[in-house]
Amino acid sequence: MVKPKYSFLTPEQVDHWMEHGYIVLHGAIKPEYIKLYTADLWVRLGYDPNDKSTWTEDRMHMPWHHSEPASVVAPDAWRAMCDLVGGADRLDPLCTEWKDNLILNLGNESLTEDSCPKDPHDIEGWHVDGDWFRHYLDSPEQALLMIALFSDVRAGGGATWIAPDGIGPIANVLLQHPEGTVSPQYDGGFFWRSVIPQCKEFVELTGKAGDVVLLHPLMLHSASKNWRRDVRLITNPPAILKEPFDFNREDTEEFSLVELKTLKELGRDRVEYQITGRRERIVSPRVGKTDGLLQQEMVRLRKHSEATGKPLDSLRVNKDVETIPW
């Protein structure tokens, strides 16, 4: 395969992507946006940061209140993202902004180091992202998986685990099922975790606030138990393509790095791929729950604003519902 030239990624990063299916960028999020996106965390939650007995939910997908261009929030991550998918012109405008829809993992008092899995094979939550669309090998809805750290994340503190050698088996399943599949919580969905026994390579994605990990969209991953009870904050901003991936491009230099990695995992130079099902969006059950959380957070933020005299800092003042599926 011919490797195209890239505007941001180094040859070493490209090689790491082609070997492992992910890239880590340290300090990619600007500090001012880490501060902005986490400033009202405890007000939004209604928890006391100094009293863990008030932390009634150990894991939560929070709604968003701020939205800024990815190229401003994390310029290097944006450039890497564009290189991986074949250029900014291939990206849907829906994914050009990053929001503060934080994914919280606080753990709970019942967790101990000894009670948590020692072998990554035993982690229960292994999955591929995308519970809001029907999956095909070329699905444009999830062109990359991205993990943006808005807090430090250490081993045992709820870090995301990944299984890089699971990309190939997942890609082969999707290639063999052009009718498409959905996530396992829906009837007839593919049980992504069934691939895990084949995997031997596992990585715990620890890091510092500001780090961003860009991963192949078929990367199996899972949150882990936060037995340390650290405040673990991440977001998963999506990369969405205007058009489906093309694994049969006439000019091989037009293959994106995501396409090249998929083809490598399939052991093919190109694939003539045609879906036999229909592309469809699905309303994730998370959306309704996040809508309810938004209403609760707006009540808390308004009360805090009234009590402190500070302006209400949220773009959701005139928004009644959550409108994004991720």
MARVO-359566 format. One record per residue (C-alpha): residue in one letter; residue number from 1; z, y, x; chain. Coordinates in Angstrom, 1 decimal. Layout:
REM MARVO-359566
ATOM/rest/nr/c3/c2/c1/kette
ATOM/a/NUM/Z/Y/X/A
...
This chain:
REM MARVO-359566
ATOM/rest/nr/c3/c2/c1/kette
ATOM/m/1/0.0/0.0/0.0/A
ATOM/v/2/-0.8/3.5/1.2/A
ATOM/k/3/2.3/5.8/1.3/A
ATOM/p/4/1.6/9.3/0.2/A
ATOM/k/5/3.0/12.4/1.9/A
ATOM/y/6/6.0/14.1/0.3/A
ATOM/s/7/7.2/17.7/0.3/A
ATOM/f/8/10.9/17.0/0.6/A
ATOM/l/9/11.8/13.4/1.4/A
ATOM/t/10/11.9/12.3/5.0/A
ATOM/p/11/10.2/9.1/6.2/A
ATOM/e/12/13.7/7.5/6.6/A
ATOM/q/13/14.5/8.4/2.9/A
ATOM/v/14/11.2/7.0/1.8/A
ATOM/d/15/11.8/3.8/3.7/A
ATOM/h/16/15.3/3.5/2.2/A
ATOM/w/17/13.9/4.0/-1.3/A
ATOM/m/18/11.3/1.3/-0.7/A
ATOM/e/19/13.9/-1.1/0.6/A
ATOM/h/20/16.8/-0.5/-1.7/A
ATOM/g/21/15.6/1.6/-4.6/A
ATOM/y/22/17.9/4.5/-4.2/A
ATOM/i/23/18.6/7.7/-2.2/A
ATOM/v/24/21.9/9.6/-1.6/A
ATOM/l/25/21.8/13.4/-1.2/A
ATOM/h/26/25.1/14.8/0.0/A
ATOM/g/27/26.2/18.2/-1.2/A
ATOM/a/28/23.1/18.6/-3.4/A
ATOM/i/29/24.9/20.4/-6.3/A
ATOM/k/30/25.7/24.1/-5.7/A
ATOM/p/31/29.5/24.6/-5.6/A
ATOM/e/32/29.3/27.4/-8.2/A
ATOM/y/33/27.8/25.0/-10.7/A
ATOM/i/34/30.5/22.4/-10.0/A
ATOM/k/35/33.0/25.1/-10.8/A
ATOM/l/36/31.2/26.3/-13.9/A
ATOM/y/37/30.6/22.8/-15.3/A
ATOM/t/38/34.2/21.7/-14.9/A
ATOM/a/39/36.1/24.9/-15.5/A
ATOM/d/40/37.1/24.2/-19.1/A
ATOM/l/41/37.5/20.4/-18.7/A
ATOM/w/42/41.1/20.2/-19.8/A
ATOM/v/43/40.7/22.7/-22.6/A
ATOM/r/44/37.8/20.7/-23.9/A
ATOM/l/45/39.7/17.4/-23.7/A
ATOM/g/46/43.0/18.8/-25.0/A
ATOM/y/47/44.8/16.9/-22.2/A
ATOM/d/48/47.5/18.1/-19.8/A
ATOM/p/49/46.1/17.6/-16.3/A
ATOM/n/50/49.7/17.1/-15.0/A
ATOM/d/51/50.8/14.6/-17.7/A
ATOM/k/52/48.8/11.4/-17.7/A
ATOM/s/53/50.5/10.3/-20.9/A
ATOM/t/54/48.3/12.8/-22.7/A
ATOM/w/55/45.1/11.1/-21.4/A
ATOM/t/56/44.5/9.0/-24.5/A
ATOM/e/57/40.9/8.1/-23.8/A
ATOM/d/58/40.2/6.4/-20.5/A
ATOM/r/59/36.4/6.8/-20.7/A
ATOM/m/60/34.3/9.3/-22.6/A
ATOM/h/61/30.8/10.7/-22.8/A
ATOM/m/62/31.4/14.4/-23.4/A
ATOM/p/63/29.0/16.9/-25.1/A
ATOM/w/64/27.4/19.8/-23.2/A
ATOM/h/65/28.2/23.5/-23.3/A
ATOM/h/66/26.1/24.8/-20.4/A
ATOM/s/67/22.5/24.2/-19.4/A
ATOM/e/68/20.7/25.4/-16.3/A
ATOM/p/69/17.5/24.6/-14.5/A
ATOM/a/70/17.9/21.5/-12.2/A
ATOM/s/71/16.0/23.5/-9.5/A
ATOM/v/72/18.9/26.0/-9.6/A
ATOM/v/73/21.8/23.7/-10.0/A
ATOM/a/74/20.7/21.2/-7.4/A
ATOM/p/75/17.6/22.4/-5.6/A
ATOM/d/76/17.4/19.5/-3.1/A
ATOM/a/77/17.9/16.9/-5.9/A
ATOM/w/78/15.1/18.5/-7.9/A
ATOM/r/79/12.7/18.4/-4.9/A
ATOM/a/80/13.6/14.7/-4.3/A
ATOM/m/81/13.2/14.0/-8.0/A
ATOM/c/82/9.7/15.5/-8.0/A
ATOM/d/83/8.7/13.5/-4.9/A
ATOM/l/84/9.9/10.3/-6.4/A
ATOM/v/85/7.9/10.6/-9.6/A
ATOM/g/86/4.7/12.0/-8.1/A
ATOM/g/87/5.2/15.7/-8.6/A
ATOM/a/88/6.8/18.3/-11.0/A
ATOM/d/89/3.6/18.3/-13.1/A
ATOM/r/90/4.3/14.7/-14.2/A
ATOM/l/91/7.8/15.6/-15.6/A
ATOM/d/92/8.4/16.5/-19.2/A
ATOM/p/93/10.0/19.9/-19.7/A
ATOM/l/94/12.9/18.2/-21.6/A
ATOM/c/95/14.3/17.0/-18.3/A
ATOM/t/96/14.0/20.2/-16.2/A
ATOM/e/97/17.6/21.4/-17.1/A
ATOM/w/98/20.9/19.8/-16.1/A
ATOM/k/99/23.8/20.0/-18.5/A
ATOM/d/100/27.6/19.7/-18.3/A
ATOM/n/101/27.7/16.6/-20.6/A
ATOM/l/102/30.3/15.0/-18.3/A
ATOM/i/103/31.0/11.3/-18.2/A
ATOM/l/104/34.7/11.0/-17.8/A
ATOM/n/105/36.6/8.0/-16.4/A
ATOM/l/106/40.4/8.5/-16.2/A
ATOM/g/107/41.5/4.8/-16.2/A
ATOM/n/108/44.6/3.8/-18.0/A
ATOM/e/109/48.2/2.9/-17.2/A
ATOM/s/110/47.6/-0.9/-17.7/A
ATOM/l/111/45.2/-1.0/-14.7/A
ATOM/t/112/46.2/-2.2/-11.3/A
ATOM/e/113/44.3/-3.0/-8.2/A
ATOM/d/114/45.0/-6.7/-8.7/A
ATOM/s/115/43.9/-6.7/-12.3/A
ATOM/c/116/40.5/-5.4/-11.5/A
ATOM/p/117/37.5/-7.6/-10.5/A
ATOM/k/118/37.2/-8.2/-6.8/A
ATOM/d/119/33.7/-9.7/-7.0/A
ATOM/p/120/31.1/-7.3/-8.4/A
ATOM/h/121/29.5/-10.2/-10.2/A
ATOM/d/122/32.6/-10.2/-12.5/A
ATOM/i/123/32.2/-6.5/-13.6/A
ATOM/e/124/31.5/-6.6/-17.3/A
ATOM/g/125/29.4/-3.4/-17.8/A
ATOM/w/126/26.2/-4.2/-16.0/A
ATOM/h/127/23.2/-2.6/-17.7/A
ATOM/v/128/20.0/-0.7/-17.4/A
ATOM/d/129/20.0/2.8/-18.9/A
ATOM/g/130/18.0/3.7/-22.0/A
ATOM/d/131/19.8/2.9/-25.3/A
ATOM/w/132/17.6/5.4/-27.1/A
ATOM/f/133/14.1/3.9/-26.6/A
ATOM/r/134/12.2/0.7/-26.6/A
ATOM/h/135/11.8/-0.5/-23.0/A
ATOM/y/136/8.5/-1.4/-21.4/A
ATOM/l/137/7.6/-1.8/-17.7/A
ATOM/d/138/5.9/1.6/-17.8/A
ATOM/s/139/8.3/3.4/-20.1/A
ATOM/p/140/8.2/7.2/-19.4/A
ATOM/e/141/11.6/8.0/-21.1/A
ATOM/q/142/13.7/7.0/-18.1/A
ATOM/a/143/11.6/7.7/-14.9/A
ATOM/l/144/14.7/7.8/-12.7/A
ATOM/l/145/18.4/7.1/-13.0/A
ATOM/m/146/20.4/9.9/-11.5/A
ATOM/i/147/24.1/10.1/-10.8/A
ATOM/a/148/25.5/13.6/-10.1/A
ATOM/l/149/29.1/13.7/-8.9/A
ATOM/f/150/31.2/16.6/-10.2/A
ATOM/s/151/34.4/15.2/-8.7/A
ATOM/d/152/35.2/13.2/-5.6/A
ATOM/v/153/34.8/9.5/-6.3/A
ATOM/r/154/36.6/7.0/-4.1/A
ATOM/a/155/36.8/3.2/-4.0/A
ATOM/g/156/38.9/2.0/-6.9/A
ATOM/g/157/38.5/5.4/-8.7/A
ATOM/g/158/35.9/4.5/-11.3/A
ATOM/a/159/32.9/4.6/-9.0/A
ATOM/t/160/29.5/3.4/-10.3/A
ATOM/w/161/28.4/0.0/-8.8/A
ATOM/i/162/24.7/-0.8/-8.4/A
ATOM/a/163/22.8/-4.0/-7.8/A
ATOM/p/164/19.6/-3.0/-5.9/A
ATOM/d/165/18.2/-6.5/-5.7/A
ATOM/g/166/18.2/-6.7/-9.5/A
ATOM/i/167/15.2/-4.3/-9.8/A
ATOM/g/168/12.7/-7.1/-9.2/A
ATOM/p/169/14.1/-9.6/-11.8/A
ATOM/i/170/14.3/-6.8/-14.4/A
ATOM/a/171/10.7/-5.6/-13.7/A
ATOM/n/172/9.5/-9.2/-14.0/A
ATOM/v/173/11.2/-9.6/-17.4/A
ATOM/l/174/9.5/-6.5/-18.7/A
ATOM/l/175/6.2/-7.5/-17.2/A
ATOM/q/176/6.4/-10.8/-19.1/A
ATOM/h/177/7.3/-9.1/-22.4/A
ATOM/p/178/4.7/-6.4/-23.1/A
ATOM/e/179/6.0/-6.4/-26.7/A
ATOM/g/180/9.0/-4.5/-25.3/A
ATOM/t/181/12.7/-4.9/-25.7/A
ATOM/v/182/15.8/-2.8/-26.5/A
ATOM/s/183/19.3/-2.6/-25.1/A
ATOM/p/184/21.6/-5.5/-26.0/A
ATOM/q/185/23.7/-3.7/-28.6/A
ATOM/y/186/20.7/-3.8/-30.9/A
ATOM/d/187/19.4/-7.0/-32.6/A
ATOM/g/188/17.0/-8.9/-30.3/A
ATOM/g/189/17.9/-6.8/-27.3/A
ATOM/f/190/17.6/-8.1/-23.8/A
ATOM/f/191/21.0/-8.9/-22.2/A
ATOM/w/192/20.5/-7.0/-18.9/A
ATOM/r/193/23.6/-8.5/-17.4/A
ATOM/s/194/22.0/-12.0/-17.4/A
ATOM/v/195/20.2/-11.0/-14.2/A
ATOM/i/196/23.4/-10.3/-12.3/A
ATOM/p/197/24.0/-14.0/-11.1/A
ATOM/q/198/20.7/-13.7/-9.2/A
ATOM/c/199/21.9/-10.6/-7.3/A
ATOM/k/200/23.5/-10.6/-3.8/A
ATOM/e/201/23.4/-6.9/-2.9/A
ATOM/f/202/26.0/-4.6/-4.4/A
ATOM/v/203/26.9/-1.0/-3.6/A
ATOM/e/204/29.9/1.0/-4.8/A
ATOM/l/205/28.7/4.6/-5.1/A
ATOM/t/206/31.6/6.6/-3.8/A
ATOM/g/207/31.2/10.2/-2.6/A
ATOM/k/208/32.2/13.8/-2.7/A
ATOM/a/209/31.7/16.3/-5.5/A
ATOM/g/210/28.2/17.7/-5.2/A
ATOM/d/211/26.6/14.4/-4.1/A
ATOM/v/212/23.6/13.2/-6.1/A
ATOM/v/213/22.2/9.6/-6.1/A
ATOM/l/214/18.6/9.1/-7.3/A
ATOM/l/215/17.9/5.5/-8.3/A
ATOM/h/216/15.0/3.4/-9.6/A
ATOM/p/217/15.0/3.4/-13.4/A
ATOM/l/218/15.5/-0.4/-13.6/A
ATOM/m/219/18.5/-0.3/-11.3/A
ATOM/l/220/21.3/-2.4/-12.8/A
ATOM/h/221/24.6/-0.5/-12.6/A
ATOM/s/222/28.1/-0.3/-14.1/A
ATOM/a/223/31.1/1.9/-14.1/A
ATOM/s/224/34.1/0.3/-12.6/A
ATOM/k/225/37.8/0.2/-13.5/A
ATOM/n/226/39.6/3.4/-12.4/A
ATOM/w/227/42.9/1.8/-11.3/A
ATOM/r/228/43.7/4.8/-9.2/A
ATOM/r/229/43.6/7.1/-12.2/A
ATOM/d/230/41.6/9.7/-10.4/A
ATOM/v/231/39.7/12.2/-12.5/A
ATOM/r/232/36.2/10.9/-12.1/A
ATOM/l/233/33.4/13.2/-13.4/A
ATOM/i/234/29.7/12.4/-13.2/A
ATOM/t/235/26.6/13.2/-15.2/A
ATOM/n/236/23.4/11.2/-15.6/A
ATOM/p/237/20.6/13.8/-16.0/A
ATOM/p/238/17.4/12.0/-16.9/A
ATOM/a/239/13.9/12.3/-15.4/A
ATOM/i/240/11.3/11.9/-18.2/A
ATOM/l/241/7.6/11.6/-17.7/A
ATOM/k/242/4.9/13.2/-19.8/A
ATOM/e/243/2.9/10.0/-19.6/A
ATOM/p/244/3.9/6.4/-18.9/A
ATOM/f/245/3.9/5.0/-15.4/A
ATOM/d/246/0.5/3.8/-14.2/A
ATOM/f/247/0.5/0.7/-12.1/A
ATOM/n/248/-3.3/0.5/-11.8/A
ATOM/r/249/-4.3/3.9/-10.4/A
ATOM/e/250/-7.7/4.1/-8.9/A
ATOM/d/251/-6.5/6.1/-6.0/A
ATOM/t/252/-3.6/4.3/-4.4/A
ATOM/e/253/-2.3/7.6/-2.9/A
ATOM/e/254/-1.6/8.8/-6.5/A
ATOM/f/255/1.0/6.1/-7.0/A
ATOM/s/256/4.5/7.6/-7.2/A
ATOM/l/257/7.3/6.2/-5.2/A
ATOM/v/258/8.8/4.7/-8.4/A
ATOM/e/259/5.5/3.0/-9.1/A
ATOM/l/260/5.3/1.7/-5.5/A
ATOM/k/261/8.8/0.3/-5.5/A
ATOM/t/262/8.1/-1.4/-8.9/A
ATOM/l/263/4.9/-2.9/-7.5/A
ATOM/k/264/6.7/-4.1/-4.4/A
ATOM/e/265/9.3/-5.8/-6.4/A
ATOM/l/266/6.6/-7.5/-8.5/A
ATOM/g/267/4.8/-8.6/-5.3/A
ATOM/r/268/1.6/-6.9/-6.5/A
ATOM/d/269/-0.7/-4.2/-5.2/A
ATOM/r/270/-1.4/-3.1/-8.7/A
ATOM/v/271/-0.9/-4.3/-12.3/A
ATOM/e/272/-3.2/-4.0/-15.3/A
ATOM/y/273/-0.5/-3.5/-17.8/A
ATOM/q/274/-0.9/-2.9/-21.5/A
ATOM/i/275/1.9/-2.9/-24.1/A
ATOM/t/276/1.6/-4.9/-27.2/A
ATOM/g/277/4.4/-3.3/-29.1/A
ATOM/r/278/4.9/0.3/-30.1/A
ATOM/r/279/6.7/3.1/-28.3/A
ATOM/e/280/9.7/4.2/-30.3/A
ATOM/r/281/12.8/6.4/-29.9/A
ATOM/i/282/16.1/5.0/-31.2/A
ATOM/v/283/19.1/6.9/-32.4/A
ATOM/s/284/21.8/5.8/-30.0/A
ATOM/p/285/25.2/5.1/-31.5/A
ATOM/r/286/26.6/7.5/-28.8/A
ATOM/v/287/25.0/10.5/-30.5/A
ATOM/g/288/27.2/10.4/-33.6/A
ATOM/k/289/30.3/10.0/-31.5/A
ATOM/t/290/29.3/12.9/-29.2/A
ATOM/d/291/28.7/15.1/-32.3/A
ATOM/g/292/32.3/14.6/-33.4/A
ATOM/l/293/33.6/15.3/-29.9/A
ATOM/l/294/31.5/18.6/-29.8/A
ATOM/q/295/33.2/19.8/-33.0/A
ATOM/q/296/36.7/19.0/-31.6/A
ATOM/e/297/35.9/20.7/-28.3/A
ATOM/m/298/34.6/23.8/-30.1/A
ATOM/v/299/37.9/24.1/-32.0/A
ATOM/r/300/39.9/23.9/-28.8/A
ATOM/l/301/37.6/26.3/-26.9/A
ATOM/r/302/37.9/28.9/-29.8/A
ATOM/k/303/41.7/28.6/-29.9/A
ATOM/h/304/41.8/29.0/-26.1/A
ATOM/s/305/39.5/32.0/-26.3/A
ATOM/e/306/41.7/33.6/-28.9/A
ATOM/a/307/44.9/32.9/-27.0/A
ATOM/t/308/43.7/34.2/-23.6/A
ATOM/g/309/41.3/36.9/-24.8/A
ATOM/k/310/38.5/35.4/-22.7/A
ATOM/p/311/35.0/35.2/-24.2/A
ATOM/l/312/34.0/31.7/-25.5/A
ATOM/d/313/31.9/30.3/-22.7/A
ATOM/s/314/29.6/27.8/-24.5/A
ATOM/l/315/25.9/27.7/-25.5/A
ATOM/r/316/26.9/25.5/-28.4/A
ATOM/v/317/28.5/28.3/-30.5/A
ATOM/n/318/25.7/28.2/-33.0/A
ATOM/k/319/24.9/24.5/-32.6/A
ATOM/d/320/26.5/22.1/-35.0/A
ATOM/v/321/25.3/18.8/-33.6/A
ATOM/e/322/24.5/17.1/-30.3/A
ATOM/t/323/20.7/17.1/-29.9/A
ATOM/i/324/20.0/15.0/-26.8/A
ATOM/p/325/20.2/11.2/-26.6/A
ATOM/w/326/21.5/10.9/-23.0/A
